[in-house]
C-alpha cells in the first residue's frame, strides 16, 4: 500500500482525497498556491508545500514544482484529482519515470482516450456504438463539407483534444459549417495547443448518461452503474443523479456490458468514466472517456456503496479490486447539486469574496463535499465550484424532497451562490417527472 500521497489539487476534491487517505492510514501532502495559504486542504493534510503564486500556470500546473514537492517530502504516490493535471499524459509519465506512482491510468492510456478522435476509433473497434461521423481527424473544409453532406445536418464540430465544453460548435447548414470550422480550429489551438478537429452527426436533445468503472492491473473490471448528467448549462454540468430515469433494464444491461467489455479490451486500469449520448429511441452512442475521478462521483458512491477514491488508491498500490461485480448491490436514488460562487441574476458572473457566515445542512442521507468555512475568502483565480451537495433517498421522489430541504438549509453569507437557481430546477415540473434532456436549462430558464 502507498505510504505517503501528494494531492496535486485544491478545494473540495483535495479534502475528499485527504479524508480517504486518512482512513486508509496513508499520510498526505497538500500543495497550495499563495492564494490558498488559508485553504482547508492545506490545514487538513499531514504536511503542506507552497508551489507558487495564485495563477494556476505557475502553481497547480507547475509540473516541476509539484515533482520537487513530492520528492522533498518523500511521497510514493501523487493523486491528481480532477482538472489541472489529472489528464496530462506527460505528467503521469514523469511521475512514474522517477518512481512516484501516478494514481490513475498509464500515460499511454491518457493519450489514447484524451484524443477524442482516437478514442472514438478505439471504442468502435471494441464494439461500442459510436455516432456517425469522420474517421479520425478532418484535415480540410472540403473534407468537412463532404462528410457533413453524407451524415446529413445538423453536425457537431469538436476539438480532438477538447474538454470542459470548449472547442464545440453545431452547424445546421453548409454556411454555418464553414464559419464553425474555423472558429473551432482557432479555439482548439488556443485552449489545447492542438487544432485537430473531427465531425459527428449532432444528436439533438439527447440525454447525457455516463457509466462509472473501476479496473485493476490484474484484469478485473466492475461497473458502478450509471449517472444522468443531462442538466447542463452551456455544456457544463449543474446537477447529476443516479440511476437515470430514462433507461430501461434492457438498455441499461447492454450499456454496462459493452462498457466493461471495452475496458477489458483496451487494458485500462484505475477509475474511469465512459460517457454516452442517448437519443429519444434509447439508442446510445459513445461520446468520450474521462480517465480520472469525476466531480459527480459521490452519487455513484451513494447508490453502489463503493468508495471510488479508496479503490483508486488500492489499484495504484498494485492490489486487486476489493469488490467483484456480484458484490455490488444498487439501491435507492442519489442527486448531486453543484454549489457555485456565482450570481445567476447577472449571467452567472463569478462572485469570489469573504464568506462571513455559513450553515451547511446535515441529516440522514445528506453529504457535503466542500473546502469552505466561515472566514474563508473564495479566491477569484479558480473555478467557482465551492461545494457539492449530495443526497440519498429510497427513491427519486424522496431524493428530490431531501435535496429541496438541504438546498434551503445551505446558507452562505458574504457572497452570491447559485442555490436559488438550483431550487428552481428542483421545483420544475419537467425535472420532477424526468422529462428533460441536455437542452433542459436553455428551454426552461433561457440561460
Secondary structure, 3 states (H helix, E strand, C coil): CCCEEEECCCHHHHHHHHHHHHHCCCEEEEEEEHHHCCCHHHHHCCEEEEEECCCHHHCCCCHHHHHHHHHHCCCCEEECCCCCCCCCHHHHHHHHHCCCEECCCCHHHHHHHHCHHHHHHHHHHCCCCECCECCCCCCCHHHHHHHHHHHCCCEEEEECCCCCCCCEEEECCHHHHHHHHHHHHHHHHHHHCCCCEEEEECCCCCEEEEEEEEECCCCCEEEEEEEEEEEEECCEEEEEEECCCCCCHHHHHHHHHHHHHHHHHHCCCEEEEEEEEECCCCCEEEEEEECCCCCCHHHHHHHHCCCHHHHHHHHHCCCCCCCCHHHCCCCCEEEEEEEECEEHHHCCEECCEECCEEECCCCCCEEEEECCCCCCEECCCCCCEEEEEEEEECCHHHHHHHHHHHHHHCEEECCCCCHHHHHHHHCCHHHHCCCCCCCHHHHHHCC
